[in-house]
Amino acid sequence: MDKAEGKELLEQEENTQKGRFLTFALNEESYGIEIRYVTEIIGIQPITEIPELPEYIRGIINLRGKIIPVMDIRLRFKKEFREYNDRTCIIVIDIEDTCIGLIVDSVSEVISIPEREIVDPPDMSKGGSRYIKGIGKVGSEVKLLLDCDKLLNEKDVHDLANI
Amino acid sequence: MSGQFSNEPMLDMYIFETSQNIEQLEACILSSEKTSCYTEVAINEIFRIMHTIKGSSAMMLFNNISLLAHSIEDLFYFLREEKPKDIDCSTLSDLIFEGVDFIKVELQKIKDGNKADGDSSLLIEKIKEFLEPLKQQNPSKNESEKSAFKQPPHYYIASENKSSLSNFNYFKATIFFEDGCEMENIRGYTIVHNLKEFAEDIYYLPNDIIDNDDSVEVIRKEGFKVFVKTDKSYEAMNDFFNQTIFLKELEFIQLEDKEEFLQFNDSSQTIIKDNPVKVPQLHSEEQERTTNFTNQSIISVNVAKLDKLMDLVGEMVIAEAMVTQNPEVRGLQLDNFQKAARQLHKITSELQDMVMSIRMVPLSTTFQKMHRIVRDMNKKLGKEVQLELIGEETEVDKNIIEHISDPLMHLVRNSIDHGIETMEDREIIGKPKAGKVTLEAKNSGSDVFIIVKDDGRGLNKEKILERARKNSLLTKPVDEMTDKDIYNLIFLPGFSTKDNITEFSGRGVGMDVVVKNIETVGGMVSIDSTAGVGSTITTKIPLTLAIIDGMNIQVGNSRYTIPITAIKESFKPKEADLIRDPDGNEMIMVRGQCYPIIRLHQVYKVKKAITEFTEGILIMVGQDEKNFCLFADKLLGQQQVVIKTLPNYLKKIKKIQGIAGCTLLGDGSISLILDTSRLANKE
């Protein structure tokens, strides 16, 4: 394929994905995650526990021969653990070649949120919104937009102490 | 060669071939130096290699390499033609080695994507300086011949002038290439191209091999016909043709009269012109490189593809287990199914073995590199050390070879630098003047041992202790330490007993890096030494990283896999054999020996596991001299497992002690592979 052409296609793809978010529910809140990170959504699977890891890393799963870690978003956000049911989903995301599954209560839909509808999260010194990149307004609802990078790479103070 | 060159196959090829040529060259020089004279064969070989490098470098526009190669080629051309007496062999070797090193450095630059900007003119001057006096001592007998060589594009066309010189023989060769070797026309051209060097006149059929792609078909069907007029003998020409790569069949006859030959002459259709097409040069290279494998077709494959293949085969092994051990067929009387399943099993395991064997590479190339190191160090340190290689044909996984090359080099250097005494010292204590370093490889089960042994002074315990004390590396009282403990101190980071830093070793970053490198491939390093007699460093590395024989065990809801090789035995413990010391450590008495027990469920905090010893099972595992027992719920059975690494994300968060990786079981669930040696140290 011609290089320029390929690039164009890629840009097109980026464009179609831009401003689109996969929303999922956690408790009463609705979160959004940029669609370009999402590889697939699967139902809950048997999880193999791995010792000595922070609680929110539930373990690893076998995704068609590929082994990926899964993280419980509830536990990551210090919410209380809820038993998994058939609504529980694993959102497989891929960020800079790191593949990881996020366990969420349920997946809602894919929506477009134009940039003008996204506002920065309020500056809270307590760090409550560390993983939130922005807040998107859709009609009367608000969606908390996740910062996946931080979700994966930022270590809790608590974890660091453990190491 | 990394992926960055995937878009430049020519460059890739160039780097690959040139490095191979260089390796070959080094081996050649080293063996020549050992006999302290350059045989005709060796000279020819070096000449040939340099010629190849010159050609391909010029083609790739690496002029500095090409020029250097050219001057070395000149030198060896002189040696070949004039056979001068009394050459200073060691200077000559030094000279070529310098050249080789230069080319290596440039190649590395090219590989890294930098410009090959080294300046070879100094070296070329040196070579000329070396050549000049030689020339004066041995005035050239045939200057014209020499000048002819200097202008290679013309010398074979001078046929008309020379034709009166001697009697010519006329030959006809019909060459059939092996099926599927591809590019028959180019290969044909290569032969013609090579023939030019010693043939007066060449005609060939089909005559449009370069321009016409259809000629490939003709060559395949009727063979490639070459008519040669040359002053060489029948044998020489026959040999030449027999060296063609991918040669399937050769029909070589001497023509009694010129007529058949001359019929071409009349039509004058195919007098070879100096064809500046450069592609064939590359192929002539290929041909030369693989001369030794005339009847073997070899292809080079990207390692990444092999890795993928390996993965796929691994998946298949798992899939096979999924089918044959499927709960839905269990307990059913299915004779035909069982038969088919067995057949499948046989094929998959054969396939697996095959894939493994593809990835296996003999250690010889790694070992051969050591000759050069020994030689260089001998020169620099004024020692006389011989290197003995044993078992260099031992094969290990390609991935592993890449990891052990550097550590081995380091170990050999250490042995020569620190281990072997100076010649004077050796004479005083009555040892042979020449020291000896032995590099040995041998198979043992699923491991390979690589042993570096020297007959030097051995390790000095006092010195080690003193140094360890100074760097506060001692963790327990000296009188409690065994010899081995003391020796093992040198593997600690920041330890170096050599006071003066030499070019080769003694920066104190040595041994711990060696250990680290070996450990990354799952190997171990141990050392043994006798003062005055020498030291032996043994590295144990696994044959492969990819597949192991494992025993699956269950603990609570979790499953673990222990490498079969680590397991000594497994048994149901009796209450009476259990011992508990005041600290709460549990031990078990087996045949009069006491072994510590590690409760897996405690170590990994597994819930719902069996805690009563008599209910579960003990598995005795051993690593080195350390034996201990693991307590698990039950054994699930033995299986070949494909090792997968834990996801990077997890590794980033925390390095989990005692877990080497994970694997998929037949039912698709995941089992964690235990690293028994780490587990032992965990406590």
Boltz contact constraints between the chains, C-beta under 6 A:
constraints:
  - contact:
      token1: [A, 48]
      token2: [B, 670]
      max_distance: 6.0
  - contact:
      token1: [A, 49]
      token2: [B, 558]
      max_distance: 6.0
  - contact:
      token1: [A, 51]
      token2: [B, 604]
      max_distance: 6.0
  - contact:
      token1: [A, 52]
      token2: [B, 656]
      max_distance: 6.0
  - contact:
      token1: [A, 60]
      token2: [B, 670]
      max_distance: 6.0
  - contact:
      token1: [A, 62]
      token2: [B, 664]
      max_distance: 6.0
  - contact:
      token1: [A, 62]
      token2: [B, 668]
      max_distance: 6.0
  - contact:
      token1: [A, 62]
      token2: [B, 670]
      max_distance: 6.0
  - contact:
      token1: [A, 65]
      token2: [B, 315]
      max_distance: 6.0
  - contact:
      token1: [A, 67]
      token2: [B, 644]
      max_distance: 6.0
  - contact:
      token1: [A, 68]
      token2: [B, 647]
      max_distance: 6.0
  - contact:
      token1: [A, 69]
      token2: [B, 647]
      max_distance: 6.0
  - contact:
      token1: [A, 69]
      token2: [B, 649]
      max_distance: 6.0
  - contact:
      token1: [A, 69]
      token2: [B, 650]
      max_distance: 6.0
  - contact:
      token1: [A, 98]
      token2: [B, 649]
      max_distance: 6.0
  - contact:
      token1: [A, 100]
      token2: [B, 649]
      max_distance: 6.0
